[in-house]
Amino acid sequence: MKLAWGSLLVGFAVLGLKTLAYALTGSVALLSDALESMVNVVTAVAALIAIRVAAMPADDNHPYGHHKAEFFSAVLEGVMIIIAALLILREAFTGIMDPQPLELPLMGIVISLVATLINAVWSRALIRVGRRERSPALVADGRHLFTDVVTSAGVVVGVVLAMTTGWWILDPLVAIIVAINILWSGAKVIRESLSGLMDEAVPPDTLELIHHVIAVTGEGAVEAHDVRTRHAGRATFVDFHLVVPGETTVFHAHEICDRIEAGLRQALGEVRITIHVEPEHKAEHKAADIVFD
């Protein structure tokens, strides 16, 4: 929550700096940069709301929690990134049709660089913490800010080249190149967010870890099969069938399940586990995901 509030404050500060840079220079590229920062403010608000909703405990209407709210925020951010890129393209084409010399370009460059540095530091912090906390909204917000860093760098290059060569058409041309890069970034954010909404399985390395933990902690069972996973925000969902010997009591079967659940929670953090205990004649043998010694 602190990072989400911080993103909002950073967004307003950077938007103010970039708007000032455009006002001083009249640069189409700097105007495009300011438009993207305006989107940053909107998406920071969306991320803040999504994180608050995702943190709500499970209730009767949402027994599995509210974790997927973060994916909706990430999809919105991807859409807003694409909208920003289209706005940049529109302004750039206008600049190509009627290129204008820039006023006070050096001052605009300095202000834009300050704003870019702020965004670079903050985007790294958001991505790092978002990955650690498994928060799609924070990661998407960090990636969005990083596209803003790329945009600003391209804009500065365009303004410098236009200023040194006198070819003012370079200003909108660089803005077009940057807009295309932003479109690609927005599409990637949407694709990754939709995978979470579609209950995509965890990455292969995480699935391998899950299999390893079950194999190590499931002593006393025969096998585990039909291991299925999905992720929603910070939470990982794991369910599978656990085959135990026919003579195993309910008490001992429950002990095995408790060990496996404790191991998975230690390895994965926030995890929801469902284990269906089955008698030995339900074993799938070679088709099983995990066979215990």
Salt bridges, closest charged atoms under 4 A:
ASP33 OD1 - LYS18 NZ 3.09
ASP59 OD1 - HIS62 ND1 3.18
ASP59 OD2 - HIS66 NE2 3.37
GLU77 OE1 - HIS144 ND1 3.98
GLU91 OE2 - ARG90 NH2 3.16
GLU133 OE2 - ARG132 NE 3.42
GLU133 OE1 - ARG234 NH2 3.20
ASP148 OD1 - LYS18 NZ 2.80
GLU192 OE1 - ARG143 NH1 2.17
GLU192 OE2 - ARG191 NH2 3.90
ASP199 OD1 - LYS68 NZ 2.70
ASP199 OD1 - ARG230 NH1 3.58
GLU223 OE2 - HIS225 ND1 2.99
ASP239 OD1 - ARG228 NE 3.03
ASP258 OD2 - HIS254 ND1 3.13
GLU261 OE1 - ARG265 NH1 3.72
GLU270 OE2 - HIS67 NE2 2.95
GLU270 OE1 - ARG234 NE 3.97
GLU270 OE2 - ARG272 NH2 3.42
GLU278 OE1 - HIS225 NE2 3.23
GLU278 OE2 - HIS241 ND1 2.71
GLU278 OE2 - HIS276 NE2 3.79
GLU284 OE2 - HIS225 NE2 3.75
